[in-house]
Amino acid sequence: MKGFKFLLALGALCGMLFMAGCGEKKADEVAVAFMEALYDKGDAKKALDYIYIDKELTDEEKQMLDGKFTMLAASTKEQADKLGGVKSIKATKIDITEGEPKTARVMLEVTFKDDTVKSDHASLRYTKDGWKVVFK
């Protein structure tokens, strides 16, 4: 019986550690996912999921933001398509600044299928919902 209790406790501990590792995305993962939504998919709605919004928006402001991101996603996707599409997007450097608020700057490298490489960056802010891209 002692062996069973030990195995049960060990299993519970492993489960807790596994779940802790499955938490929120890191700053560089959010930056890459945001850029993939724009460059690779042209998905404005997905890109908006990663945006930091510091206040409650009115319906009019939400419509304006949706419109801006729809245009941005379309033009970014169009640029990528002219270069053959996206081959890869990777974070090359991450600078995290501790403090209130906690922020990050992620340098990215976008490689297109015609082997063109473009450098880009994303500024992020840590919120109660995890890392969010600060869009200015």
C-alpha positions as CSV (number, residue, x, y, z in Angstrom):
1,M,0.0,0.0,0.0
2,K,2.9,2.4,0.7
3,G,4.2,1.7,-2.8
4,F,0.9,2.6,-4.3
5,K,0.6,5.9,-2.3
6,F,4.1,6.8,-3.3
7,L,3.4,6.1,-7.0
8,L,0.1,8.1,-6.8
9,A,1.9,11.1,-5.2
10,L,4.7,10.8,-7.8
11,G,2.1,10.8,-10.6
12,A,0.4,13.8,-9.1
13,L,3.7,15.7,-8.9
14,C,4.6,14.9,-12.5
15,G,1.1,16.0,-13.6
16,M,1.5,19.3,-11.8
17,L,5.0,19.9,-13.3
18,F,3.7,19.0,-16.8
19,M,0.8,21.4,-16.5
20,A,3.0,24.2,-15.2
21,G,5.2,23.8,-18.3
22,C,2.1,24.1,-20.6
23,G,1.2,27.6,-19.4
24,E,1.3,30.8,-21.4
25,K,3.5,31.5,-24.3
26,K,6.8,33.3,-24.0
27,A,7.4,36.7,-25.4
28,D,9.2,35.4,-28.5
29,E,6.5,32.8,-29.2
30,V,3.8,35.5,-29.1
31,A,5.9,37.8,-31.4
32,V,6.4,34.9,-33.9
33,A,2.7,33.9,-33.8
34,F,1.7,37.6,-34.4
35,M,4.0,37.9,-37.4
36,E,2.8,34.5,-38.8
37,A,-0.8,35.7,-38.5
38,L,0.1,38.8,-40.6
39,Y,2.8,37.6,-43.0
40,D,1.8,34.0,-43.6
41,K,-1.9,33.9,-43.1
42,G,-3.1,37.5,-43.6
43,D,-5.4,36.8,-40.6
44,A,-6.3,40.1,-39.0
45,K,-8.6,38.6,-36.4
46,K,-5.8,36.2,-35.2
47,A,-3.3,39.1,-35.1
48,L,-5.7,41.2,-33.0
49,D,-5.7,38.4,-30.4
50,Y,-2.1,39.2,-29.7
51,I,-2.5,43.0,-29.4
52,Y,-2.2,44.9,-26.1
53,I,-5.2,47.2,-25.7
54,D,-4.9,49.4,-22.6
55,K,-8.6,50.3,-22.2
56,E,-12.1,49.2,-23.0
57,L,-12.9,50.2,-26.6
58,T,-16.1,51.6,-27.8
59,D,-17.8,49.9,-30.7
60,E,-16.6,52.6,-33.1
61,E,-13.0,52.2,-31.9
62,K,-13.3,48.4,-32.3
63,Q,-14.5,48.8,-35.9
64,M,-11.6,51.2,-36.6
65,L,-9.1,48.8,-35.2
66,D,-10.6,45.9,-37.1
67,G,-10.5,47.9,-40.3
68,K,-6.8,48.9,-39.8
69,F,-5.8,45.4,-39.1
70,T,-7.7,44.0,-42.0
71,M,-5.9,46.4,-44.3
72,L,-2.5,45.7,-42.6
73,A,-2.9,41.9,-42.8
74,A,-4.0,42.1,-46.4
75,S,-1.0,44.3,-47.5
76,T,1.5,42.3,-45.4
77,K,0.2,39.0,-46.9
78,E,0.4,40.5,-50.4
79,Q,4.0,41.5,-49.8
80,A,4.9,38.0,-48.6
81,D,3.1,36.4,-51.6
82,K,5.1,38.6,-54.0
83,L,8.2,37.0,-52.5
84,G,6.8,33.5,-52.9
85,G,5.3,33.2,-49.4
86,V,6.8,32.7,-46.0
87,K,9.4,30.0,-45.5
88,S,10.0,30.8,-41.8
89,I,9.7,33.3,-39.0
90,K,12.1,33.1,-36.1
91,A,13.1,35.2,-33.1
92,T,16.7,36.2,-33.3
93,K,17.1,38.3,-30.1
94,I,14.9,38.9,-27.0
95,D,15.4,41.8,-24.6
96,I,13.1,41.6,-21.5
97,T,12.9,44.6,-19.2
98,E,11.8,43.8,-15.7
99,G,9.7,46.3,-13.9
100,E,6.2,47.6,-14.0
101,P,5.1,47.0,-16.6
102,K,7.4,44.1,-17.7
103,T,8.2,44.6,-21.4
104,A,10.1,42.9,-24.2
105,R,11.5,43.7,-27.5
106,V,11.9,40.8,-29.9
107,M,14.0,40.9,-33.1
108,L,12.6,38.7,-35.8
109,E,13.9,37.3,-39.1
110,V,11.3,36.6,-41.8
111,T,12.6,34.3,-44.5
112,F,10.6,34.1,-47.7
113,K,10.4,31.3,-50.2
114,D,12.5,33.2,-52.7
115,D,15.2,33.3,-49.9
116,T,14.7,37.0,-49.3
117,V,15.3,37.8,-45.6
118,K,13.6,40.7,-43.8
119,S,14.4,41.8,-40.3
120,D,11.4,43.0,-38.2
121,H,10.7,43.5,-34.5
122,A,7.9,43.4,-32.0
123,S,7.5,45.3,-28.8
124,L,5.5,43.4,-26.1
125,R,4.0,44.1,-22.7
126,Y,3.3,41.5,-20.1
127,T,-0.4,41.6,-18.9
128,K,-2.6,39.4,-16.7
129,D,-3.4,37.6,-19.9
130,G,0.2,37.0,-20.8
131,W,2.4,38.7,-23.4
132,K,0.7,41.1,-25.8
133,V,2.2,43.0,-28.8
134,V,2.2,46.8,-28.3
135,F,1.0,48.2,-31.6
136,K,1.6,51.9,-32.3
